[in-house]
Amino acid sequence: TTAELRTAIEVLKMLGQRINDHAAHSVKQLPDTELGDQYAAHIEAQTIEQTSHLEKVSMQLKNWRDELVQEQKQHVAQSI
């Protein structure tokens, strides 16, 4: 349903925020050394990759929700 898709989109948004928050916290905990900087860059790259995947899935869910809304509108229009 559109409500379930909306809920899934919100869950993905919260997961993305949690991933970003966790990455920021992890980077802050690293020592200020060359190795720490390298690991921070690795964390940031992983975070970008993960959040990018979440955004793609979220966009697909939004598209499906929009399609479902359009189908519901057409069905209502045909019933009238």
HTML snippet that shows the backbone in 3Dmol.js (N, CA, C, O; Angstrom):
<script src="https://3Dmol.org/build/3Dmol-min.js"></script>
<div id="view" style="width:600px;height:400px;position:relative"></div>
<script>
const pdb = `
ATOM      1  N   THR A   1       0.842  -1.184   0.000  1.00  0.00           N
ATOM      2  CA  THR A   1       0.000   0.000   0.000  1.00  0.00           C
ATOM      3  C   THR A   1       0.888   1.249   0.000  1.00  0.00           C
ATOM      4  O   THR A   1       2.093   1.174   0.242  1.00  0.00           O
ATOM      5  N   THR A   2       0.275   2.371  -0.271  1.00  0.00           N
ATOM      6  CA  THR A   2       1.041   3.621  -0.263  1.00  0.00           C
ATOM      7  C   THR A   2       1.571   3.918   1.139  1.00  0.00           C
ATOM      8  O   THR A   2       2.665   4.463   1.286  1.00  0.00           O
ATOM      9  N   ALA A   3       0.808   3.566   2.157  1.00  0.00           N
ATOM     10  CA  ALA A   3       1.261   3.796   3.537  1.00  0.00           C
ATOM     11  C   ALA A   3       2.487   2.946   3.857  1.00  0.00           C
ATOM     12  O   ALA A   3       3.422   3.417   4.504  1.00  0.00           O
ATOM     13  N   GLU A   4       2.482   1.708   3.409  1.00  0.00           N
ATOM     14  CA  GLU A   4       3.630   0.825   3.644  1.00  0.00           C
ATOM     15  C   GLU A   4       4.869   1.325   2.903  1.00  0.00           C
ATOM     16  O   GLU A   4       5.981   1.271   3.428  1.00  0.00           O
ATOM     17  N   LEU A   5       4.668   1.808   1.684  1.00  0.00           N
ATOM     18  CA  LEU A   5       5.794   2.347   0.927  1.00  0.00           C
ATOM     19  C   LEU A   5       6.335   3.611   1.603  1.00  0.00           C
ATOM     20  O   LEU A   5       7.547   3.807   1.681  1.00  0.00           O
ATOM     21  N   ARG A   6       5.441   4.455   2.085  1.00  0.00           N
ATOM     22  CA  ARG A   6       5.858   5.674   2.788  1.00  0.00           C
ATOM     23  C   ARG A   6       6.653   5.317   4.040  1.00  0.00           C
ATOM     24  O   ARG A   6       7.667   5.947   4.341  1.00  0.00           O
ATOM     25  N   THR A   7       6.183   4.300   4.769  1.00  0.00           N
ATOM     26  CA  THR A   7       6.885   3.848   5.971  1.00  0.00           C
ATOM     27  C   THR A   7       8.271   3.314   5.619  1.00  0.00           C
ATOM     28  O   THR A   7       9.248   3.614   6.306  1.00  0.00           O
ATOM     29  N   ALA A   8       8.355   2.524   4.551  1.00  0.00           N
ATOM     30  CA  ALA A   8       9.648   1.974   4.125  1.00  0.00           C
ATOM     31  C   ALA A   8      10.611   3.098   3.748  1.00  0.00           C
ATOM     32  O   ALA A   8      11.799   3.032   4.064  1.00  0.00           O
ATOM     33  N   ILE A   9      10.108   4.114   3.083  1.00  0.00           N
ATOM     34  CA  ILE A   9      10.942   5.259   2.699  1.00  0.00           C
ATOM     35  C   ILE A   9      11.463   5.967   3.941  1.00  0.00           C
ATOM     36  O   ILE A   9      12.636   6.334   3.999  1.00  0.00           O
ATOM     37  N   GLU A  10      10.604   6.162   4.928  1.00  0.00           N
ATOM     38  CA  GLU A  10      11.021   6.812   6.174  1.00  0.00           C
ATOM     39  C   GLU A  10      12.059   5.971   6.922  1.00  0.00           C
ATOM     40  O   GLU A  10      13.013   6.512   7.481  1.00  0.00           O
ATOM     41  N   VAL A  11      11.873   4.659   6.931  1.00  0.00           N
ATOM     42  CA  VAL A  11      12.832   3.769   7.594  1.00  0.00           C
ATOM     43  C   VAL A  11      14.197   3.883   6.912  1.00  0.00           C
ATOM     44  O   VAL A  11      15.224   3.949   7.587  1.00  0.00           O
ATOM     45  N   LEU A  12      14.211   3.906   5.588  1.00  0.00           N
ATOM     46  CA  LEU A  12      15.478   4.043   4.865  1.00  0.00           C
ATOM     47  C   LEU A  12      16.135   5.390   5.160  1.00  0.00           C
ATOM     48  O   LEU A  12      17.356   5.472   5.293  1.00  0.00           O
ATOM     49  N   LYS A  13      15.329   6.439   5.260  1.00  0.00           N
ATOM     50  CA  LYS A  13      15.869   7.756   5.584  1.00  0.00           C
ATOM     51  C   LYS A  13      16.513   7.740   6.976  1.00  0.00           C
ATOM     52  O   LYS A  13      17.598   8.287   7.169  1.00  0.00           O
ATOM     53  N   MET A  14      15.839   7.111   7.938  1.00  0.00           N
ATOM     54  CA  MET A  14      16.394   7.019   9.297  1.00  0.00           C
ATOM     55  C   MET A  14      17.654   6.164   9.320  1.00  0.00           C
ATOM     56  O   MET A  14      18.607   6.478  10.033  1.00  0.00           O
ATOM     57  N   LEU A  15      17.661   5.083   8.539  1.00  0.00           N
ATOM     58  CA  LEU A  15      18.850   4.238   8.459  1.00  0.00           C
ATOM     59  C   LEU A  15      20.021   5.014   7.868  1.00  0.00           C
ATOM     60  O   LEU A  15      21.145   4.905   8.358  1.00  0.00           O
ATOM     61  N   GLY A  16      19.774   5.787   6.835  1.00  0.00           N
ATOM     62  CA  GLY A  16      20.824   6.613   6.247  1.00  0.00           C
ATOM     63  C   GLY A  16      21.384   7.598   7.251  1.00  0.00           C
ATOM     64  O   GLY A  16      22.597   7.801   7.317  1.00  0.00           O
ATOM     65  N   GLN A  17      20.508   8.213   8.037  1.00  0.00           N
ATOM     66  CA  GLN A  17      20.970   9.156   9.067  1.00  0.00           C
ATOM     67  C   GLN A  17      21.789   8.434  10.123  1.00  0.00           C
ATOM     68  O   GLN A  17      22.803   8.952  10.591  1.00  0.00           O
ATOM     69  N   ARG A  18      21.354   7.244  10.498  1.00  0.00           N
ATOM     70  CA  ARG A  18      22.095   6.463  11.499  1.00  0.00           C
ATOM     71  C   ARG A  18      23.479   6.076  10.970  1.00  0.00           C
ATOM     72  O   ARG A  18      24.462   6.129  11.710  1.00  0.00           O
ATOM     73  N   ILE A  19      23.557   5.692   9.706  1.00  0.00           N
ATOM     74  CA  ILE A  19      24.849   5.354   9.099  1.00  0.00           C
ATOM     75  C   ILE A  19      25.772   6.572   9.115  1.00  0.00           C
ATOM     76  O   ILE A  19      26.947   6.462   9.465  1.00  0.00           O
ATOM     77  N   ASN A  20      25.235   7.736   8.733  1.00  0.00           N
ATOM     78  CA  ASN A  20      26.040   8.966   8.756  1.00  0.00           C
ATOM     79  C   ASN A  20      26.502   9.321  10.164  1.00  0.00           C
ATOM     80  O   ASN A  20      27.661   9.683  10.369  1.00  0.00           O
ATOM     81  N   ASP A  21      25.596   9.217  11.130  1.00  0.00           N
ATOM     82  CA  ASP A  21      25.953   9.522  12.519  1.00  0.00           C
ATOM     83  C   ASP A  21      27.020   8.573  13.040  1.00  0.00           C
ATOM     84  O   ASP A  21      27.964   8.998  13.705  1.00  0.00           O
ATOM     85  N   HIS A  22      26.870   7.290  12.739  1.00  0.00           N
ATOM     86  CA  HIS A  22      27.838   6.289  13.186  1.00  0.00           C
ATOM     87  C   HIS A  22      29.210   6.552  12.556  1.00  0.00           C
ATOM     88  O   HIS A  22      30.238   6.459  13.227  1.00  0.00           O
ATOM     89  N   ALA A  23      29.212   6.875  11.280  1.00  0.00           N
ATOM     90  CA  ALA A  23      30.476   7.162  10.596  1.00  0.00           C
ATOM     91  C   ALA A  23      31.156   8.384  11.205  1.00  0.00           C
ATOM     92  O   ALA A  23      32.364   8.375  11.440  1.00  0.00           O
ATOM     93  N   ALA A  24      30.381   9.431  11.460  1.00  0.00           N
ATOM     94  CA  ALA A  24      30.949  10.644  12.054  1.00  0.00           C
ATOM     95  C   ALA A  24      31.531  10.343  13.434  1.00  0.00           C
ATOM     96  O   ALA A  24      32.619  10.809  13.773  1.00  0.00           O
ATOM     97  N   HIS A  25      30.807   9.571  14.214  1.00  0.00           N
ATOM     98  CA  HIS A  25      31.297   9.207  15.549  1.00  0.00           C
ATOM     99  C   HIS A  25      32.575   8.379  15.433  1.00  0.00           C
ATOM    100  O   HIS A  25      33.531   8.605  16.175  1.00  0.00           O
ATOM    101  N   SER A  26      32.595   7.423  14.507  1.00  0.00           N
ATOM    102  CA  SER A  26      33.767   6.568  14.336  1.00  0.00           C
ATOM    103  C   SER A  26      34.989   7.379  13.919  1.00  0.00           C
ATOM    104  O   SER A  26      36.091   7.147  14.415  1.00  0.00           O
ATOM    105  N   VAL A  27      34.796   8.320  13.015  1.00  0.00           N
ATOM    106  CA  VAL A  27      35.911   9.148  12.550  1.00  0.00           C
ATOM    107  C   VAL A  27      36.452   9.999  13.696  1.00  0.00           C
ATOM    108  O   VAL A  27      37.663  10.178  13.817  1.00  0.00           O
ATOM    109  N   LYS A  28      35.562  10.521  14.532  1.00  0.00           N
ATOM    110  CA  LYS A  28      36.009  11.334  15.674  1.00  0.00           C
ATOM    111  C   LYS A  28      36.862  10.533  16.648  1.00  0.00           C
ATOM    112  O   LYS A  28      37.733  11.091  17.315  1.00  0.00           O
ATOM    113  N   GLN A  29      36.618   9.231  16.732  1.00  0.00           N
ATOM    114  CA  GLN A  29      37.336   8.386  17.674  1.00  0.00           C
ATOM    115  C   GLN A  29      38.741   8.007  17.187  1.00  0.00           C
ATOM    116  O   GLN A  29      39.553   7.502  17.962  1.00  0.00           O
ATOM    117  N   LEU A  30      39.022   8.252  15.907  1.00  0.00           N
ATOM    118  CA  LEU A  30      40.305   7.845  15.345  1.00  0.00           C
ATOM    119  C   LEU A  30      41.424   8.790  15.788  1.00  0.00           C
ATOM    120  O   LEU A  30      41.199   9.979  16.014  1.00  0.00           O
ATOM    121  N   PRO A  31      42.628   8.240  15.907  1.00  0.00           N
ATOM    122  CA  PRO A  31      43.763   9.102  16.267  1.00  0.00           C
ATOM    123  C   PRO A  31      44.121  10.035  15.108  1.00  0.00           C
ATOM    124  O   PRO A  31      43.857   9.726  13.946  1.00  0.00           O
ATOM    125  N   ASP A  32      44.710  11.151  15.433  1.00  0.00           N
ATOM    126  CA  ASP A  32      45.108  12.132  14.422  1.00  0.00           C
ATOM    127  C   ASP A  32      46.482  11.743  13.871  1.00  0.00           C
ATOM    128  O   ASP A  32      47.492  12.403  14.115  1.00  0.00           O
ATOM    129  N   THR A  33      46.470  10.646  13.121  1.00  0.00           N
ATOM    130  CA  THR A  33      47.699  10.124  12.516  1.00  0.00           C
ATOM    131  C   THR A  33      47.425   9.824  11.053  1.00  0.00           C
ATOM    132  O   THR A  33      46.285   9.899  10.595  1.00  0.00           O
ATOM    133  N   GLU A  34      48.479   9.482  10.325  1.00  0.00           N
ATOM    134  CA  GLU A  34      48.300   9.137   8.916  1.00  0.00           C
ATOM    135  C   GLU A  34      47.401   7.912   8.776  1.00  0.00           C
ATOM    136  O   GLU A  34      46.525   7.871   7.912  1.00  0.00           O
ATOM    137  N   LEU A  35      47.624   6.913   9.631  1.00  0.00           N
ATOM    138  CA  LEU A  35      46.784   5.715   9.587  1.00  0.00           C
ATOM    139  C   LEU A  35      45.339   6.055   9.940  1.00  0.00           C
ATOM    140  O   LEU A  35      44.408   5.551   9.313  1.00  0.00           O
ATOM    141  N   GLY A  36      45.155   6.908  10.941  1.00  0.00           N
ATOM    142  CA  GLY A  36      43.809   7.347  11.304  1.00  0.00           C
ATOM    143  C   GLY A  36      43.128   8.057  10.153  1.00  0.00           C
ATOM    144  O   GLY A  36      41.941   7.851   9.900  1.00  0.00           O
ATOM    145  N   ASP A  37      43.887   8.905   9.447  1.00  0.00           N
ATOM    146  CA  ASP A  37      43.339   9.621   8.290  1.00  0.00           C
ATOM    147  C   ASP A  37      42.954   8.659   7.176  1.00  0.00           C
ATOM    148  O   ASP A  37      41.924   8.834   6.525  1.00  0.00           O
ATOM    149  N   GLN A  38      43.786   7.641   6.959  1.00  0.00           N
ATOM    150  CA  GLN A  38      43.482   6.648   5.930  1.00  0.00           C
ATOM    151  C   GLN A  38      42.206   5.879   6.286  1.00  0.00           C
ATOM    152  O   GLN A  38      41.353   5.637   5.433  1.00  0.00           O
ATOM    153  N   TYR A  39      42.096   5.506   7.545  1.00  0.00           N
ATOM    154  CA  TYR A  39      40.910   4.768   7.975  1.00  0.00           C
ATOM    155  C   TYR A  39      39.662   5.649   7.895  1.00  0.00           C
ATOM    156  O   TYR A  39      38.583   5.178   7.535  1.00  0.00           O
ATOM    157  N   ALA A  40      39.821   6.925   8.230  1.00  0.00           N
ATOM    158  CA  ALA A  40      38.696   7.865   8.131  1.00  0.00           C
ATOM    159  C   ALA A  40      38.230   7.980   6.683  1.00  0.00           C
ATOM    160  O   ALA A  40      37.028   8.017   6.420  1.00  0.00           O
ATOM    161  N   ALA A  41      39.166   8.036   5.750  1.00  0.00           N
ATOM    162  CA  ALA A  41      38.806   8.113   4.332  1.00  0.00           C
ATOM    163  C   ALA A  41      38.063   6.849   3.902  1.00  0.00           C
ATOM    164  O   ALA A  41      37.123   6.910   3.109  1.00  0.00           O
ATOM    165  N   HIS A  42      38.495   5.704   4.433  1.00  0.00           N
ATOM    166  CA  HIS A  42      37.824   4.433   4.130  1.00  0.00           C
ATOM    167  C   HIS A  42      36.393   4.438   4.683  1.00  0.00           C
ATOM    168  O   HIS A  42      35.457   4.030   3.995  1.00  0.00           O
ATOM    169  N   ILE A  43      36.231   4.892   5.903  1.00  0.00           N
ATOM    170  CA  ILE A  43      34.901   4.972   6.517  1.00  0.00           C
ATOM    171  C   ILE A  43      34.000   5.893   5.700  1.00  0.00           C
ATOM    172  O   ILE A  43      32.845   5.562   5.433  1.00  0.00           O
ATOM    173  N   GLU A  44      34.529   7.040   5.308  1.00  0.00           N
ATOM    174  CA  GLU A  44      33.736   7.995   4.537  1.00  0.00           C
ATOM    175  C   GLU A  44      33.333   7.422   3.183  1.00  0.00           C
ATOM    176  O   GLU A  44      32.204   7.624   2.737  1.00  0.00           O
ATOM    177  N   ALA A  45      34.243   6.713   2.529  1.00  0.00           N
ATOM    178  CA  ALA A  45      33.926   6.105   1.231  1.00  0.00           C
ATOM    179  C   ALA A  45      32.830   5.044   1.390  1.00  0.00           C
ATOM    180  O   ALA A  45      31.907   4.971   0.579  1.00  0.00           O
ATOM    181  N   GLN A  46      32.940   4.225   2.439  1.00  0.00           N
ATOM    182  CA  GLN A  46      31.910   3.206   2.684  1.00  0.00           C
ATOM    183  C   GLN A  46      30.566   3.858   2.981  1.00  0.00           C
ATOM    184  O   GLN A  46      29.523   3.391   2.522  1.00  0.00           O
ATOM    185  N   THR A  47      30.599   4.923   3.740  1.00  0.00           N
ATOM    186  CA  THR A  47      29.368   5.625   4.102  1.00  0.00           C
ATOM    187  C   THR A  47      28.694   6.187   2.859  1.00  0.00           C
ATOM    188  O   THR A  47      27.478   6.072   2.702  1.00  0.00           O
ATOM    189  N   ILE A  48      29.473   6.787   1.987  1.00  0.00           N
ATOM    190  CA  ILE A  48      28.921   7.330   0.746  1.00  0.00           C
ATOM    191  C   ILE A  48      28.300   6.216  -0.092  1.00  0.00           C
ATOM    192  O   ILE A  48      27.211   6.380  -0.643  1.00  0.00           O
ATOM    193  N   GLU A  49      28.990   5.090  -0.187  1.00  0.00           N
ATOM    194  CA  GLU A  49      28.480   3.964  -0.964  1.00  0.00           C
ATOM    195  C   GLU A  49      27.172   3.432  -0.373  1.00  0.00           C
ATOM    196  O   GLU A  49      26.208   3.187  -1.099  1.00  0.00           O
ATOM    197  N   GLN A  50      27.149   3.259   0.942  1.00  0.00           N
ATOM    198  CA  GLN A  50      25.951   2.721   1.592  1.00  0.00           C
ATOM    199  C   GLN A  50      24.772   3.671   1.460  1.00  0.00           C
ATOM    200  O   GLN A  50      23.663   3.240   1.145  1.00  0.00           O
ATOM    201  N   THR A  51      24.997   4.953   1.698  1.00  0.00           N
ATOM    202  CA  THR A  51      23.890   5.902   1.622  1.00  0.00           C
ATOM    203  C   THR A  51      23.425   6.084   0.180  1.00  0.00           C
ATOM    204  O   THR A  51      22.249   6.354  -0.064  1.00  0.00           O
ATOM    205  N   SER A  52      24.338   5.938  -0.768  1.00  0.00           N
ATOM    206  CA  SER A  52      23.956   5.999  -2.179  1.00  0.00           C
ATOM    207  C   SER A  52      23.013   4.851  -2.528  1.00  0.00           C
ATOM    208  O   SER A  52      22.018   5.051  -3.225  1.00  0.00           O
ATOM    209  N   HIS A  53      23.323   3.664  -2.049  1.00  0.00           N
ATOM    210  CA  HIS A  53      22.438   2.510  -2.279  1.00  0.00           C
ATOM    211  C   HIS A  53      21.071   2.750  -1.642  1.00  0.00           C
ATOM    212  O   HIS A  53      20.040   2.455  -2.247  1.00  0.00           O
ATOM    213  N   LEU A  54      21.065   3.282  -0.427  1.00  0.00           N
ATOM    214  CA  LEU A  54      19.793   3.562   0.241  1.00  0.00           C
ATOM    215  C   LEU A  54      18.974   4.580  -0.545  1.00  0.00           C
ATOM    216  O   LEU A  54      17.757   4.440  -0.663  1.00  0.00           O
ATOM    217  N   GLU A  55      19.632   5.596  -1.079  1.00  0.00           N
ATOM    218  CA  GLU A  55      18.921   6.617  -1.854  1.00  0.00           C
ATOM    219  C   GLU A  55      18.315   6.022  -3.121  1.00  0.00           C
ATOM    220  O   GLU A  55      17.202   6.380  -3.506  1.00  0.00           O
ATOM    221  N   LYS A  56      19.046   5.112  -3.771  1.00  0.00           N
ATOM    222  CA  LYS A  56      18.522   4.468  -4.976  1.00  0.00           C
ATOM    223  C   LYS A  56      17.278   3.639  -4.656  1.00  0.00           C
ATOM    224  O   LYS A  56      16.283   3.692  -5.380  1.00  0.00           O
ATOM    225  N   VAL A  57      17.343   2.882  -3.576  1.00  0.00           N
ATOM    226  CA  VAL A  57      16.196   2.069  -3.173  1.00  0.00           C
ATOM    227  C   VAL A  57      15.027   2.968  -2.791  1.00  0.00           C
ATOM    228  O   VAL A  57      13.881   2.695  -3.145  1.00  0.00           O
ATOM    229  N   SER A  58      15.322   4.031  -2.074  1.00  0.00           N
ATOM    230  CA  SER A  58      14.282   4.970  -1.665  1.00  0.00           C
ATOM    231  C   SER A  58      13.612   5.610  -2.878  1.00  0.00           C
ATOM    232  O   SER A  58      12.391   5.768  -2.900  1.00  0.00           O
ATOM    233  N   MET A  59      14.395   5.975  -3.875  1.00  0.00           N
ATOM    234  CA  MET A  59      13.820   6.560  -5.093  1.00  0.00           C
ATOM    235  C   MET A  59      12.920   5.552  -5.804  1.00  0.00           C
ATOM    236  O   MET A  59      11.862   5.920  -6.315  1.00  0.00           O
ATOM    237  N   GLN A  60      13.326   4.303  -5.840  1.00  0.00           N
ATOM    238  CA  GLN A  60      12.488   3.283  -6.473  1.00  0.00           C
ATOM    239  C   GLN A  60      11.173   3.123  -5.710  1.00  0.00           C
ATOM    240  O   GLN A  60      10.107   3.003  -6.314  1.00  0.00           O
ATOM    241  N   LEU A  61      11.257   3.124  -4.389  1.00  0.00           N
ATOM    242  CA  LEU A  61      10.036   3.027  -3.584  1.00  0.00           C
ATOM    243  C   LEU A  61       9.123   4.225  -3.824  1.00  0.00           C
ATOM    244  O   LEU A  61       7.905   4.076  -3.915  1.00  0.00           O
ATOM    245  N   LYS A  62       9.719   5.418  -3.926  1.00  0.00           N
ATOM    246  CA  LYS A  62       8.919   6.618  -4.207  1.00  0.00           C
ATOM    247  C   LYS A  62       8.243   6.506  -5.566  1.00  0.00           C
ATOM    248  O   LYS A  62       7.080   6.881  -5.719  1.00  0.00           O
ATOM    249  N   ASN A  63       8.972   5.988  -6.554  1.00  0.00           N
ATOM    250  CA  ASN A  63       8.383   5.804  -7.881  1.00  0.00           C
ATOM    251  C   ASN A  63       7.210   4.828  -7.827  1.00  0.00           C
ATOM    252  O   ASN A  63       6.159   5.078  -8.418  1.00  0.00           O
ATOM    253  N   TRP A  64       7.393   3.721  -7.119  1.00  0.00           N
ATOM    254  CA  TRP A  64       6.313   2.743  -6.982  1.00  0.00           C
ATOM    255  C   TRP A  64       5.116   3.353  -6.268  1.00  0.00           C
ATOM    256  O   TRP A  64       3.970   3.119  -6.652  1.00  0.00           O
ATOM    257  N   ARG A  65       5.384   4.138  -5.224  1.00  0.00           N
ATOM    258  CA  ARG A  65       4.294   4.789  -4.493  1.00  0.00           C
ATOM    259  C   ARG A  65       3.536   5.742  -5.411  1.00  0.00           C
ATOM    260  O   ARG A  65       2.305   5.765  -5.408  1.00  0.00           O
ATOM    261  N   ASP A  66       4.275   6.530  -6.201  1.00  0.00           N
ATOM    262  CA  ASP A  66       3.631   7.464  -7.136  1.00  0.00           C
ATOM    263  C   ASP A  66       2.795   6.726  -8.167  1.00  0.00           C
ATOM    264  O   ASP A  66       1.689   7.154  -8.499  1.00  0.00           O
ATOM    265  N   GLU A  67       3.328   5.606  -8.677  1.00  0.00           N
ATOM    266  CA  GLU A  67       2.575   4.801  -9.640  1.00  0.00           C
ATOM    267  C   GLU A  67       1.296   4.254  -9.010  1.00  0.00           C
ATOM    268  O   GLU A  67       0.235   4.251  -9.635  1.00  0.00           O
ATOM    269  N   LEU A  68       1.407   3.799  -7.782  1.00  0.00           N
ATOM    270  CA  LEU A  68       0.248   3.252  -7.086  1.00  0.00           C
ATOM    271  C   LEU A  68      -0.806   4.333  -6.861  1.00  0.00           C
ATOM    272  O   LEU A  68      -2.000   4.081  -7.019  1.00  0.00           O
ATOM    273  N   VAL A  69      -0.370   5.526  -6.495  1.00  0.00           N
ATOM    274  CA  VAL A  69      -1.299   6.643  -6.303  1.00  0.00           C
ATOM    275  C   VAL A  69      -2.003   6.957  -7.621  1.00  0.00           C
ATOM    276  O   VAL A  69      -3.214   7.180  -7.644  1.00  0.00           O
ATOM    277  N   GLN A  70      -1.247   6.975  -8.717  1.00  0.00           N
ATOM    278  CA  GLN A  70      -1.853   7.246 -10.023  1.00  0.00           C
ATOM    279  C   GLN A  70      -2.881   6.175 -10.392  1.00  0.00           C
ATOM    280  O   GLN A  70      -3.960   6.490 -10.893  1.00  0.00           O
ATOM    281  N   GLU A  71      -2.542   4.909 -10.141  1.00  0.00           N
ATOM    282  CA  GLU A  71      -3.478   3.821 -10.419  1.00  0.00           C
ATOM    283  C   GLU A  71      -4.750   3.968  -9.589  1.00  0.00           C
ATOM    284  O   GLU A  71      -5.852   3.734 -10.087  1.00  0.00           O
ATOM    285  N   GLN A  72      -4.595   4.354  -8.326  1.00  0.00           N
ATOM    286  CA  GLN A  72      -5.754   4.532  -7.458  1.00  0.00           C
ATOM    287  C   GLN A  72      -6.627   5.679  -7.952  1.00  0.00           C
ATOM    288  O   GLN A  72      -7.853   5.583  -7.924  1.00  0.00           O
ATOM    289  N   LYS A  73      -5.995   6.774  -8.410  1.00  0.00           N
ATOM    290  CA  LYS A  73      -6.749   7.903  -8.938  1.00  0.00           C
ATOM    291  C   LYS A  73      -7.511   7.505 -10.200  1.00  0.00           C
ATOM    292  O   LYS A  73      -8.668   7.885 -10.377  1.00  0.00           O
ATOM    293  N   GLN A  74      -6.855   6.737 -11.078  1.00  0.00           N
ATOM    294  CA  GLN A  74      -7.506   6.298 -12.303  1.00  0.00           C
ATOM    295  C   GLN A  74      -8.683   5.379 -11.993  1.00  0.00           C
ATOM    296  O   GLN A  74      -9.733   5.451 -12.632  1.00  0.00           O
ATOM    297  N   HIS A  75      -8.486   4.517 -11.001  1.00  0.00           N
ATOM    298  CA  HIS A  75      -9.560   3.581 -10.619  1.00  0.00           C
ATOM    299  C   HIS A  75     -10.750   4.367 -10.073  1.00  0.00           C
ATOM    300  O   HIS A  75     -11.896   4.049 -10.392  1.00  0.00           O
ATOM    301  N   VAL A  76     -10.498   5.370  -9.268  1.00  0.00           N
ATOM    302  CA  VAL A  76     -11.577   6.189  -8.721  1.00  0.00           C
ATOM    303  C   VAL A  76     -12.277   6.939  -9.848  1.00  0.00           C
ATOM    304  O   VAL A  76     -13.504   7.029  -9.877  1.00  0.00           O
ATOM    305  N   ALA A  77     -11.491   7.473 -10.769  1.00  0.00           N
ATOM    306  CA  ALA A  77     -12.074   8.239 -11.900  1.00  0.00           C
ATOM    307  C   ALA A  77     -12.944   7.326 -12.763  1.00  0.00           C
ATOM    308  O   ALA A  77     -13.993   7.747 -13.250  1.00  0.00           O
ATOM    309  N   GLN A  78     -12.518   6.094 -12.950  1.00  0.00           N
ATOM    310  CA  GLN A  78     -13.286   5.160 -13.762  1.00  0.00           C
ATOM    311  C   GLN A  78     -14.559   4.714 -13.053  1.00  0.00           C
ATOM    312  O   GLN A  78     -15.546   4.364 -13.700  1.00  0.00           O
ATOM    313  N   SER A  79     -14.535   4.729 -11.749  1.00  0.00           N
ATOM    314  CA  SER A  79     -15.706   4.296 -10.967  1.00  0.00           C
ATOM    315  C   SER A  79     -16.799   5.356 -10.963  1.00  0.00           C
ATOM    316  O   SER A  79     -17.965   5.056 -10.706  1.00  0.00           O
ATOM    317  N   ILE A  80     -16.421   6.579 -11.247  1.00  0.00           N
ATOM    318  CA  ILE A  80     -17.397   7.678 -11.180  1.00  0.00           C
ATOM    319  C   ILE A  80     -18.215   7.776 -12.430  1.00  0.00           C
ATOM    320  O   ILE A  80     -19.080   8.646 -12.536  1.00  0.00           O
TER     321      ILE A  80
END
`;
const viewer = $3Dmol.createViewer("view");
viewer.addModel(pdb, "pdb");
viewer.setStyle({}, {cartoon: {color: "spectrum"}});
viewer.zoomTo();
viewer.render();
</script>
